Amino acid sequence: MPLTVARRMRLLVVDDDRDYADSLKAFLELLDDWDTDVAYGAAESLVRAAKDRPDAVIMDLHMPPETGFIAAAALKARVAPPAIFAMSGSADLIERAREDTHFSCVVMKPVDPTVIVNWLSELSAKRP
Amino acid sequence: MRLSDFIATNIEQLSVEYEAFARSVNPAGNLDSNALRDHSSQILRTFVVDMRTPQSKLQQAEKAKGRQVRPALGETAAEQHGTQRADLGFRVDQITAEYRALRASVIRLWLETRPVIGMEEADELIRFNEAVDQALAESVARFTVAAAQDRTLFMGVLSHELRTPLGTVVASAHALRKAATLDMVLPEAIERTLRSAARIENILNDMLDFVQGETQGGMRVHVRAADMDTVGERVVMDARSRFPDRTLSWRPSGHADGEWDENRIAQALANLINNAVKYSDHDKPVDVSVSSDAKDRIVLTVRNRGALIPTRRIGTFFQPFVRGAVTDRADAGLGLGLYIVKEIATAHGGSVSATSTVAEGTIFSLVLPRRMDPGLPSAFGNLGRH
């Protein structure tokens, strides 16, 4: 039996606020436990996801004219759907996201990045 | 002629009088004639029906306490009126003034018919006043609800706008703490943190300007000799570096000296340019110019090509808390930008207006006297001058 080596986790950070997306990526890259990529919009996240097939997505919800809700639904329809972490600065959207089964974790901005790390570690532990 | 009959036969004329007054207090300057008349004639008809309906002493007492039985299902004309006024950016004193004017003009025109006033006429006059008070109460109740919704919406937008840059600061700080060697993340983390801090500061400055404009009799300006061409050029240069992928044309007047608060004028022009860049087609230029008009006032114009703005909406752009102003762009900000432009214009004794046509595109014009007339009492009193 050939030994299968689990591939590294792939992460995709999605936020139309470039500074925010880049700063989260900069932090997550320091942990060296996963490969982190970034997309600056919902449509771009779908293109990236089709290419890189991420295991986990950190998704902003308010990205006009698009929304993270639509992107999440599209990502979940994929063959190997990623786990999706929702974040937003809007209380209304956070409430809506909590009702949305596409998200496994929903957090109000500013997000404590260690919350993301804990979520990712749990995901990682559950991987086959 | 009895008052109720007088109102019933003169609804059209009374509505016209009322419309003229409503236009004079209207803050947005964009009232649709039909909408105005529709409300006033419906409200007047309600008065007539009410006055002709027999009413017991008990019913009258209940009504005076605001506890009468609602006559009809659905919204009354006065309730619709209150919601509409909130949408148009009216203040509660302006709604009240409208009803006061309606009451006064009905009574004045009725008295001009020289009615013989006996017990019945006096009773009808009381009924009329009750009906006006009832309508006013209904309008104000709806207005208050609508205004509260605007505030809630605004607080939501404010929170959202602050939380994202705050998130950048938090994430950058965590990166700095985590980094094995600081130079791995330091330069970019510093830049992102500073940009986020500047964004938060801008939002808070806008809030402060808003509070000053609303509560302290208008924005304060510090005027001194300045050249509008120089101010304009500085703002345009700055905007070109902020929007490197956009074309900004610039046309100075060649003769634009006067007395203004340079920083405030620069802020107003920058807001107009930001607005034009944000809401125009990406591949179309934004044209900025300084000129002088027939009255030798300085005119700053910012023109963009993009989706046309319906005329009835233009006036509301300069109001804070305008309903429906939900941000539809990530960088839409608080929606206070044009309100601040208006405050700056007013504080200088000037004005701001906008037009949107297929031929010309959307043009915002800031018209400023070269210097403020010190003898002229202005809307902001003397508070704005130092």
Interface residues (C-beta under 8 A of the other chain):
Chain A: D16 D17 D19 Y20 D22 S23 L24 A26 F27 L30 L31 H62 M63 P64 P65 M87 S88 G89 S90 A91 D92 M108 K109 P110 V111 D112 P113 T114
Chain B: G156 S159 H160 E161 L162 R163 T164 P165 L166 G167 T168 V169 V170 A171 S172 H174 A175 K178 A179 A180 M184 V185 E188 A189 R192 R195 S196 T327 D328 R329 A330 A332
